[in-house]
Amino acid sequence: MSDLIVRPLAAGEEALFDSLPDPGLVGYAPLGITYATGDYRLEWTWIALRDGVVVARAVWWGGPDDTEPKALDWFDFTDADAAVHLLRTAPLSAEYSLILPPKWRDDPAVHAAATARLDAATAAGMTYLVERYTYTWTPDCGLPERSTRLEFRPEPDDDVIFTLFRRVNATSVDAHARRVIEEKGLDASAQDDLDYLLWMPSPREWWRLAYTPDGELVGLAAPCYHYSAHCIGYIAVLPEQRGHGYSYDLLAEATHMLAAEGAQKIVASTDVPNVRMARTFARAGYPVTRHRIDLLP
């Protein structure tokens, strides 16, 4: 067998990247996103070639001001060993989110395509974290009923938001928050969540803290814009305020705010094990449009 060549894509080689045969069952291809439309960087695009033929490819993504990638978007191959070698060789590291259709386990071809990628990523050293639901609201879904029992106010002080995240994450079931807490501590998890919201290009002024009529803080609704789509950046209810259905009120408020900004699509997500939040999205008219499996580098 000839030697494998692993290298970044060069300028003008977009057709070479697209030459790898892929039925488009999983990942970004079924969403209509192509390499040309994904705002990807050549230096973060790597291919593995054997006899001049692409047998594996991987593309990392980051925002326009990021110096390191935020996510591994594309990971496709016809040779699993080459794919593993590519991930081990490329000097890039980021979380891999494999995009899947709903009920992906029920379709043998989709299940096989997903399993092959997960197995290769795991063999390259990545570890499974969680499976998540992804929701997509459109105007056809209708607007959820807006809350009349909470007051929503902007909060310009990042320290206040940090403290809220710290209180919420102390009892959070979110897999990403739990992982950061286990590795770096509660403060680090709160800072990560704050940094993530600040990283998005949407106005900081969109965030809202929710209060009861008596002035008790309930939580945070953070409608945002994530470069390609409006999104629900965060819905957080303080531990002592849980059990009253407030997550619906916060989600409804964020949805109304983004709709008022002209959003024709609002993307949101939650961990599959987070049954309460999944019920909240369903109640607010957010349909599950895909699943996502997150692996850590």
C-alpha positions in Angstrom: 0.0 0.0 0.0 1.3 3.4 -0.9 2.3 6.0 1.7 -0.4 8.3 3.1 0.1 12.0 2.8 -1.6 14.2 5.4 -1.5 18.0 4.9 -3.6 21.1 4.9 -5.6 22.1 1.8 -3.8 24.5 -0.5 -5.4 27.5 -2.2 -7.3 26.5 -5.3 -7.8 22.9 -4.1 -11.5 23.2 -3.1 -12.4 20.7 -5.8 -9.9 18.3 -4.4 -11.7 18.6 -1.0 -15.0 17.9 -2.6 -13.7 14.9 -4.5 -14.1 12.5 -1.5 -17.3 10.5 -2.2 -19.8 11.1 0.6 -23.5 10.1 0.5 -24.3 13.1 2.7 -26.2 11.2 5.4 -24.7 12.8 8.5 -22.7 15.9 9.3 -23.2 19.3 7.7 -23.8 18.1 4.1 -27.5 17.2 4.7 -28.0 20.8 6.0 -27.0 22.1 2.6 -23.7 23.6 3.9 -20.7 23.1 1.7 -17.1 23.8 2.1 -17.4 26.9 -0.1 -20.3 28.3 2.0 -19.0 27.5 5.4 -16.5 30.3 6.0 -13.7 27.8 6.5 -9.9 28.5 6.6 -7.4 26.6 4.4 -5.0 26.2 7.3 -7.8 24.6 9.3 -8.7 22.2 6.5 -6.7 19.0 6.4 -6.8 16.1 3.9 -5.3 12.6 3.7 -4.3 11.4 0.3 -3.2 8.1 -1.1 -1.9 8.1 -4.7 -3.3 11.6 -5.1 -6.8 10.5 -4.0 -8.5 12.0 -0.9 -9.4 9.3 1.5 -10.1 11.4 4.6 -10.8 15.1 5.3 -11.3 17.2 8.4 -12.3 20.8 8.7 -12.1 22.9 11.9 -14.1 26.1 12.3 -13.8 29.3 14.3 -15.1 32.8 14.4 -13.4 35.5 12.3 -11.4 36.8 15.3 -10.5 33.4 16.7 -6.9 32.3 16.7 -7.8 28.7 17.5 -10.7 26.6 16.2 -13.9 26.3 18.2 -15.2 23.1 16.6 -14.4 20.2 14.3 -17.2 20.5 11.7 -16.3 18.1 9.0 -14.8 14.6 9.4 -15.4 12.3 6.5 -13.4 9.4 5.0 -13.4 6.3 2.9 -10.4 4.9 4.8 -11.0 4.8 8.6 -7.3 4.2 9.4 -6.3 7.2 7.3 -9.0 9.3 9.1 -7.6 8.3 12.5 -4.1 9.2 11.4 -5.3 12.5 10.0 -6.8 13.6 13.4 -3.7 12.5 15.2 -1.4 14.4 12.8 -3.2 17.7 12.3 -2.0 20.2 14.9 -5.5 21.3 15.7 -7.9 20.4 18.6 -11.5 21.2 19.2 -14.8 19.6 20.2 -16.3 17.4 17.5 -20.1 17.8 17.1 -21.5 15.1 14.8 -24.8 16.4 13.3 -27.5 13.7 12.9 -31.1 13.5 11.7 -33.8 12.7 14.2 -34.3 9.0 14.8 -30.9 8.4 13.3 -30.6 5.0 14.9 -33.6 3.7 13.0 -32.0 4.1 9.6 -29.3 1.4 9.0 -27.3 3.5 6.5 -27.4 6.6 8.7 -26.5 4.6 11.8 -23.6 3.0 10.0 -22.3 6.4 8.8 -22.6 7.9 12.3 -21.0 4.9 14.0 -18.0 4.9 11.6 -17.2 8.5 12.4 -17.7 8.1 16.1 -15.5 5.0 16.2 -12.7 6.8 14.2 -12.8 9.9 16.3 -12.7 7.7 19.4 -9.8 5.7 18.0 -8.0 9.0 17.4 -8.3 9.9 21.1 -11.5 11.8 21.4 -14.1 10.9 24.1 -17.9 10.9 24.1 -19.5 13.6 26.1 -23.3 13.8 25.4 -26.0 13.5 22.8 -28.1 16.7 22.3 -31.4 17.7 20.7 -31.2 20.6 18.3 -34.4 22.6 17.8 -35.3 25.1 15.0 -38.0 27.6 15.5 -39.5 29.4 12.4 -42.4 31.8 12.2 -44.6 28.9 11.1 -44.2 27.4 14.6 -46.0 30.4 16.0 -44.9 32.6 19.0 -45.2 31.1 22.5 -47.3 32.9 24.9 -45.3 35.7 26.6 -44.9 35.7 30.3 -47.1 38.0 32.5 -45.7 36.9 35.8 -42.0 37.9 35.4 -40.3 41.2 34.7 -37.3 41.2 32.3 -34.5 43.7 32.7 -31.1 44.2 30.9 -28.1 43.7 33.1 -24.9 45.4 32.0 -22.6 44.1 34.8 -20.8 40.9 33.8 -20.0 40.2 37.4 -23.8 39.8 38.1 -24.1 37.4 35.1 -21.0 35.4 36.3 -22.5 35.0 39.8 -25.8 33.8 38.3 -23.9 31.2 36.2 -22.0 30.1 39.2 -25.2 29.5 41.2 -27.0 27.8 38.3 -24.0 25.5 37.4 -23.6 24.3 41.0 -26.6 22.0 40.5 -26.6 21.9 36.6 -27.3 18.6 34.8 -25.7 20.0 31.6 -22.8 17.7 30.5 -20.6 20.5 29.3 -20.9 22.4 32.6 -20.4 19.2 34.7 -17.2 18.4 32.7 -15.7 21.8 33.3 -16.6 21.7 37.0 -14.9 18.3 37.4 -11.8 19.4 35.6 -11.4 23.1 36.5 -14.0 24.0 39.1 -17.2 25.9 39.5 -15.7 29.4 38.8 -14.2 28.1 35.5 -17.6 26.7 34.4 -19.3 30.1 35.1 -16.5 32.0 33.2 -16.8 29.6 30.2 -20.5 30.3 29.9 -20.1 34.0 30.2 -17.2 34.0 27.7 -19.3 32.0 25.3 -22.1 34.6 25.3 -19.7 37.4 25.0 -18.0 35.7 22.1 -21.1 35.8 19.9 -21.5 38.8 17.7 -25.0 39.7 18.9 -25.5 42.8 21.1 -24.8 42.3 24.8 -27.9 44.4 25.5 -30.2 41.6 24.3 -29.6 39.5 27.5 -32.3 39.7 30.1 -32.5 38.9 33.8 -36.0 37.7 35.0 -37.5 38.8 38.3 -40.7 38.1 40.2 -43.0 41.0 40.9 -41.5 41.0 44.4 -38.0 41.6 42.9 -36.6 38.0 43.4 -34.1 37.0 40.7 -35.4 34.0 38.7 -32.8 33.5 36.0 -31.4 34.6 32.6 -32.7 34.6 29.1 -30.0 35.2 26.5 -31.2 35.5 22.9 -28.2 35.7 20.6 -26.9 35.5 17.1 -24.3 32.8 16.3 -22.7 34.1 13.1 -25.0 32.1 10.8 -28.3 32.1 12.7 -30.2 33.6 15.6 -30.1 31.3 18.6 -31.1 30.7 22.2 -27.7 31.3 23.8 -28.8 30.4 27.3 -31.8 29.7 29.4 -30.9 29.5 33.1 -33.2 29.3 36.2 -31.7 29.6 39.7 -31.9 26.4 41.8 -34.3 27.9 44.4 -36.7 29.1 41.6 -37.0 25.7 39.9 -40.3 23.8 39.9 -42.5 26.7 38.7 -42.1 26.4 35.0 -40.0 29.5 34.7 -37.8 28.1 31.9 -40.8 28.4 29.6 -41.3 32.1 30.5 -37.6 32.8 29.8 -37.6 30.9 26.5 -40.8 32.6 25.4 -39.3 36.0 26.1 -36.1 35.2 24.2 -38.2 33.9 21.3 -40.3 37.1 21.1 -37.2 39.3 21.3 -35.5 37.5 18.4 -38.7 37.5 16.4 -38.9 41.3 16.9 -35.3 41.5 15.5 -36.6 39.8 12.3 -35.3 36.3 13.0 -36.7 33.8 10.5 -34.9 30.9 12.2 -34.0 30.4 15.8 -31.7 27.5 16.7 -31.5 26.0 20.2 -30.3 22.8 21.9 -30.3 20.8 25.1 -28.9 17.6 26.3 -31.1 14.5 25.6 -31.1 13.6 29.3 -32.4 17.0 30.3 -36.0 15.9 30.1 -37.4 19.0 31.7 -35.8 21.4 29.3 -36.8 19.2 26.4 -40.4 19.5 27.5 -40.0 23.3 27.7 -38.9 23.5 24.1 -41.8 21.3 23.0 -44.3 23.4 24.9 -42.9 26.6 23.3 -43.3 25.1 19.8 -39.7 24.3 19.1 -39.5 21.1 17.0 -36.5 18.8 17.2 -34.8 19.1 13.8 -31.7 17.1 14.4 -29.5 15.4 17.0 -25.9 16.2 17.8 -23.3 14.0 19.5 -20.4 15.9 21.2 -17.0 14.4 21.6 -14.1 16.0 23.4 -10.5 16.2 22.1 
